[in-house]
Amino acid sequence: MSLPAQKISEIISKHSDLERDLSSSNLDSKSFAQKSKEYSSLNEIINQAKEYSSFEKNKNKFFSISNNY
């Protein structure tokens, strides 16, 4: 996995972790505020990150298929 793809994967994973944490009721108000702020900042780029990740997966599948012919 290339560095950008690895970083994108980490961003997507972090966003999912924050989403899960925020949906739990086990956070104190300070932790909730901190995670909410971080989640909000990732929301600005998460769609592009997911699209890039999907593009990379499809590109790799294409090259794999084309190399078999």
DACOR-V460366 format. One record per residue. N is the residue number from 1. RES is the residue in one small letter. PSI is psi in radians with two decimals (999 if undefined). OMEGA is omega in whole degrees, -180 to 180 (NA if undefined). D_LAST is the distance of its C-alpha to the last C-alpha in Angstrom with 1 decimal. Layout:
<<N RES PSI OMEGA D_LAST> <N RES PSI OMEGA D_LAST>>
//
This chain:
<<1 m 2.30 180 23.7> <2 s 2.84 -178 25.1> <3 l -0.86 179 28.8> <4 p -0.74 180 28.7> <5 a -0.66 178 26.5> <6 q -0.76 179 28.8> <7 k -0.73 178 31.8> <8 i -0.78 179 30.5> <9 s -0.71 178 30.0> <10 e -0.68 179 33.5> <11 i -0.80 180 35.0> <12 i -0.75 179 33.5> <13 s -0.76 179 34.8> <14 k -0.75 179 38.2> <15 h -0.78 179 38.5> <16 s -0.72 178 37.9> <17 d -0.77 179 40.4> <18 l -0.71 179 43.0> <19 e -0.77 178 42.5> <20 r -0.79 180 43.1> <21 d -0.73 -178 46.1> <22 l -0.47 180 47.7> <23 s -0.25 176 47.5> <24 s 2.73 -179 49.5> <25 s 0.29 -175 53.2> <26 n 0.16 -177 53.7> <27 l 2.42 171 53.7> <28 d 2.94 -173 57.0> <29 s -0.60 180 57.5> <30 k -0.79 178 56.8> <31 s -0.70 179 53.4> <32 f -0.77 -180 52.6> <33 a -0.75 -180 53.5> <34 q -0.83 -179 51.4> <35 k -0.62 178 48.3> <36 s -0.71 179 48.8> <37 k -0.77 179 48.9> <38 e -0.74 178 45.8> <39 y -0.76 180 44.0> <40 s -0.72 -180 45.2> <41 s -0.61 178 43.9> <42 l -0.48 179 40.4> <43 n -0.49 -179 40.5> <44 e -0.44 -176 40.4> <45 i -0.06 -172 36.9> <46 i -0.67 180 35.4> <47 n -0.74 178 33.6> <48 q -0.66 179 31.9> <49 a -0.76 179 31.0> <50 k -0.68 178 29.4> <51 e -0.73 178 27.5> <52 y -0.77 180 26.2> <53 s -0.76 178 25.2> <54 s -0.74 178 23.4> <55 f -0.80 -179 21.6> <56 e -0.73 179 20.5> <57 k -0.78 180 19.2> <58 n -0.68 178 17.3> <59 k -0.77 180 15.9> <60 n -0.66 176 14.9> <61 k -0.75 179 13.2> <62 f -0.84 -179 11.3> <63 f -0.64 178 10.2> <64 s -0.78 179 9.4> <65 i -0.78 -177 7.2> <66 s -0.48 178 5.5> <67 n -0.32 178 5.4> <68 n -0.17 -179 3.8> <69 y 999 NA 0.0>>
//
